[in-house]
Amino acid sequence: RGDLEPDLQYLLSRLQQCDLVLIEGFKQGGFPKLEVWRDIQNKNTLWPKLLDITAIASDRNIPHVEVPQFLLEDIAGIASFILANAMLFTKSTDPALHQGDSRI
């Protein structure tokens, strides 16, 4: 606690070869995001301020949201969305996500 957190590029460099990495945090990175939003927090969603948000998982339906929405308990739906959009994730603009990956 209190120490600087490692940057995303460093953390990804520490992983072995894999097909998919789910990242928590790093709101400012230039890659697609799934926002988790809860009504009880009494805050606005980060969408549409963060343009990289591609879907929202929430404890209720949020009116006037123009990205796909999932209820938090819809684990299968969220997983299907992530898998269906995996190519979108790998074509991200954040160079940290492409470090050493010749397939992209």
N, C-alpha and C positions, 0 to 999 in steps of 0.2 A: 504494500500500500504506500502511496506517495512516490514510488519510483516511476520513471518514464516507461510507458508501454512500448514494446517493440513495434516497428511499423509493419504494415501488411506484407510488403515485399520480403522482409526478413522471415516472418512467420511462414509464408508460403514456401520459401526456400528450404525450410526445415522439414517439409513433408516429403514422403516417398511418392512415387508415381501413383496417381489415382485418377478416377474418372470425374469426380465431382467433389467440390469443397463448399460447405455451407459456412458462411462467415457471419458472426454476430458482432454488432457494433460497427465501427468504421463508417459512420453515416455520411461522411464527406467524400468517400472514395467514388471514383467515376465508374461504377459498375451497377447492374440491376439489383434492386432491393425489394424484399417483401417486408412491408411494415407491419409490426404487431402493435395493435392499438386497443386499449381498454377504456371503456366509458368511465369507469370509476376514477381514473386519473384526472378527469376534468381538464384535459388539454386538447388542443386542436391536433389533427393528424399532421404528420410531416408532409404528406402529399397535399397539394401540388407544389409546395415550396421546393422539395427535393425531386427533381425531374426524373431521377433514376428509379423511383419507386414504381414497380410494375404490377403490384397487387397489394392488398391489405387483408390481414387476418385480424378479426375483431370478435368481441363478445356480443355484438349486435350489428345489424345492417346500418350503414352510414349513408344518409341521403346525399345525392349530388356528387358521388364519387365516380370518376370516369375510368377507373382501373378495376380489374376483377377483384371481387371481395369474397372472402371465405369466413365462415364462423370458426372460432378457435378450435372447436372440437371436430372440425372436418379435416382430420389428418389425411385421409385418403385423397380428398380433393386438393389439398395443399401440395401433397407429394406428387400427384399427377400433374399439377400446374408446373412445379419445378422441373420435373422430368421432361414434360412437353416443351419447355422453354430452355432446356439446357444449352442448346446452340446459341440462343440469344445471350445467355450468361457468358459463354466462352468467347463471343465476339465483342465483349465489352471493350470500352475505350481506356480502361485503367491498365497501363503497362505493367504494373506490379502483378497482375493476374496472368500475364503472358510470359513471365520470366522463365526462360529455358524450355518453353513448350513449342516444339517445332510443328505440332499438329495444327496450330491456329494460324 
